[in-house]
Amino acid sequence: MKAAIRIYDGLILAMALVAALMLVWLMVSIVLSVTMRNLGVQPFAWLFTSSEYALLYMTMLGSPWLVREKGHVHIELVTAALPGPARRVVSRSVSALCVLVCVILAWKGGELFMTNVERRDFDVRAYFTPKWILTIAFPISFGLMAVEFGRYVFGRELLHSGEAGIHD
């Protein structure tokens, strides 16, 4: 069981690292594209397309890690005002709702992925790219986010700290 947990944790971290590298790629591709345009050269077609794909993948791959690290935006004014037992109920309820939303989005993302595979859909721009390459990220990422939110529903740690304001 510990090996499976280590593999899972490694997967979440690896996805976050790939997302971070894609952020670096976005910076490089934008600088390269702007420089090429300023020099009067037409930027490569794949430069723009890869940037668009990186935006999607960066968001999807980094999200499970962000949930784990409580790095997403949320406001704790309400939970800070609640007593401990009520805060736990509210926090676990919010986490359970997040699990439900992520499961639905993972399910629908899986359906979209399967539809793209069955129809052999392509993203037609500079290149013909199979759409499933884009949509495979939805069931994987939302499924892993559901697991991460589930840790706040059933685990010892709560999603909300109950402390309003900015904390490092």
Backbone torsions as a table, in degrees:
resi	resn	phi	psi	omega
1	MET	NA	-40.4	179.9
2	LYS	-63.9	-34.6	178.6
3	ALA	-66.3	-40.9	178.7
4	ALA	-64.0	-39.2	178.7
5	ILE	-66.0	-41.5	177.8
6	ARG	-63.4	-40.4	178.6
7	ILE	-64.8	-44.2	178.8
8	TYR	-61.8	-47.9	178.3
9	ASP	-60.0	-39.9	177.1
10	GLY	-63.9	-38.1	177.7
11	LEU	-63.5	-45.9	179.3
12	ILE	-61.0	-44.2	179.8
13	LEU	-66.9	-41.9	179.0
14	ALA	-62.3	-41.2	177.5
15	MET	-62.1	-41.4	178.6
16	ALA	-65.2	-38.5	178.9
17	LEU	-67.5	-39.6	176.2
18	VAL	-63.6	-40.9	176.9
19	ALA	-61.1	-40.8	178.5
20	ALA	-64.4	-41.2	177.5
21	LEU	-64.6	-34.6	177.5
22	MET	-68.0	-32.6	175.6
23	LEU	-64.2	-41.3	175.9
24	VAL	-63.4	-43.0	178.6
25	TRP	-59.8	-40.2	178.2
26	LEU	-58.9	-44.0	179.0
27	MET	-61.3	-48.5	-178.7
28	VAL	-62.7	-44.8	-176.9
29	SER	-67.0	-36.1	178.3
30	ILE	-68.4	-45.7	178.4
31	VAL	-61.5	-44.2	179.5
32	LEU	-62.8	-44.5	-179.3
33	SER	-64.3	-45.2	179.1
34	VAL	-64.5	-42.2	179.1
35	THR	-62.1	-44.7	179.4
36	MET	-61.4	-43.2	179.7
37	ARG	-64.3	-41.3	179.2
38	ASN	-65.8	-25.6	177.5
39	LEU	-87.9	0.7	178.9
40	GLY	81.9	15.6	-179.5
41	VAL	-105.0	138.2	177.2
42	GLN	-71.9	123.5	178.1
43	PRO	-62.5	154.3	179.6
44	PHE	-62.1	143.1	-179.7
45	ALA	-63.1	-36.8	-177.7
46	TRP	-71.3	-18.1	-179.0
47	LEU	-65.2	-48.2	179.5
48	PHE	-67.7	-44.5	-179.1
49	THR	-62.8	-42.9	179.7
50	SER	-65.7	-31.9	176.6
51	SER	-67.0	-41.9	177.8
52	GLU	-62.5	-45.9	179.8
53	TYR	-64.2	-38.2	179.9
54	ALA	-64.0	-36.0	177.3
55	LEU	-60.0	-44.4	179.3
56	LEU	-66.7	-51.2	-177.2
57	TYR	-65.4	-37.4	178.8
58	MET	-59.8	-44.6	179.6
59	THR	-65.4	-48.4	-175.9
60	MET	-68.8	-44.3	-176.2
61	LEU	-72.3	-31.7	-178.7
62	GLY	-83.5	-18.4	-174.2
63	SER	-62.9	-43.3	178.5
64	PRO	-60.5	-40.2	177.6
65	TRP	-65.6	-38.9	179.5
66	LEU	-63.1	-40.0	176.2
67	VAL	-63.0	-44.7	-179.5
68	ARG	-59.3	-41.1	-176.7
69	GLU	-87.1	3.4	-176.6
70	LYS	55.7	39.9	-176.4
71	GLY	-91.6	-3.2	178.4
72	HIS	-80.0	163.9	-177.2
73	VAL	-81.4	127.6	169.7
74	HIS	-152.7	155.4	-175.6
75	ILE	-109.0	129.6	-175.3
76	GLU	-107.1	22.3	179.0
77	LEU	-62.2	-42.3	-179.0
78	VAL	-71.1	-48.3	-177.0
79	THR	-67.3	-27.9	177.9
80	ALA	-68.9	-28.2	-178.8
81	ALA	-85.0	-11.2	-176.7
82	LEU	-88.0	148.5	172.2
83	PRO	-69.2	160.8	-175.5
84	GLY	-46.6	-54.8	-178.6
85	PRO	-61.2	-40.5	179.4
86	ALA	-68.8	-37.8	178.1
87	ARG	-61.4	-41.8	178.9
88	ARG	-62.1	-42.5	-180.0
89	VAL	-64.3	-47.0	-179.6
90	VAL	-63.1	-46.7	-178.3
91	SER	-62.1	-45.0	179.0
92	ARG	-67.7	-34.3	177.7
93	SER	-67.1	-43.7	177.0
94	VAL	-62.0	-43.3	178.9
95	SER	-62.8	-40.1	178.6
96	ALA	-64.8	-39.7	176.5
97	LEU	-63.5	-39.8	177.1
98	CYS	-63.7	-39.3	176.5
99	VAL	-60.4	-46.8	-179.1
100	LEU	-59.8	-47.4	-180.0
101	VAL	-62.2	-43.9	-179.5
102	CYS	-65.3	-38.4	178.0
103	VAL	-64.4	-42.8	178.6
104	ILE	-63.1	-45.2	179.6
105	LEU	-66.5	-35.7	176.1
106	ALA	-65.6	-42.4	179.0
107	TRP	-62.0	-50.1	-179.9
108	LYS	-65.4	-37.5	175.7
109	GLY	-63.5	-38.1	175.8
110	GLY	-64.6	-41.0	176.9
111	GLU	-62.8	-43.6	178.6
112	LEU	-62.1	-44.0	177.5
113	PHE	-58.4	-48.3	-179.4
114	MET	-63.8	-38.7	177.2
115	THR	-62.2	-43.6	178.4
116	ASN	-62.4	-38.6	179.1
117	VAL	-69.0	-47.5	-177.7
118	GLU	-63.6	-40.9	-178.4
119	ARG	-83.9	-10.3	-175.0
120	ARG	55.6	47.8	179.6
121	ASP	-70.1	147.0	178.2
122	PHE	-125.4	146.1	169.3
123	ASP	-89.0	110.4	-172.7
124	VAL	-104.0	105.6	174.0
125	ARG	-137.5	-116.2	177.7
126	ALA	-68.9	-31.2	-178.5
127	TYR	-134.8	158.5	173.7
128	PHE	-88.7	106.3	-178.5
129	THR	-113.7	128.0	176.6
130	PRO	-58.2	130.7	-177.0
131	LYS	-64.6	-25.9	-178.5
132	TRP	-62.2	-24.3	177.6
133	ILE	-62.7	-32.3	176.4
134	LEU	-81.4	-45.9	-170.6
135	THR	-80.0	-12.6	177.1
136	ILE	-63.6	-25.5	-178.8
137	ALA	-66.8	-29.8	-176.2
138	PHE	-64.6	-56.2	-178.6
139	PRO	-64.9	-35.1	-179.2
140	ILE	-67.2	-52.4	-175.4
141	SER	-68.9	-45.2	179.3
142	PHE	-68.4	-32.8	174.7
143	GLY	-63.1	-44.2	178.6
144	LEU	-69.2	-34.0	175.1
145	MET	-65.2	-36.8	176.8
146	ALA	-61.5	-41.6	177.4
147	VAL	-62.7	-44.7	-178.9
148	GLU	-65.1	-42.9	175.3
149	PHE	-65.7	-33.6	177.5
150	GLY	-61.7	-29.3	176.9
151	ARG	-64.4	-30.9	177.4
152	TYR	-80.8	-22.4	176.8
153	VAL	-75.8	-45.5	-171.5
154	PHE	-107.4	-13.4	-176.9
155	GLY	-86.2	-179.5	178.9
156	ARG	-74.8	-34.0	-175.7
157	GLU	-81.7	142.7	177.4
158	LEU	-99.0	154.9	176.5
159	LEU	-69.4	-37.5	-177.0
160	HIS	-103.6	133.0	-179.7
161	SER	-82.9	-22.6	-176.9
162	GLY	84.1	9.4	179.4
163	GLU	-111.1	113.9	179.1
164	ALA	-78.4	150.7	177.4
165	GLY	104.6	-173.5	-177.4
166	ILE	-95.9	127.2	179.4
167	HIS	-132.2	140.7	176.8
168	ASP	-100.3	NA	NA
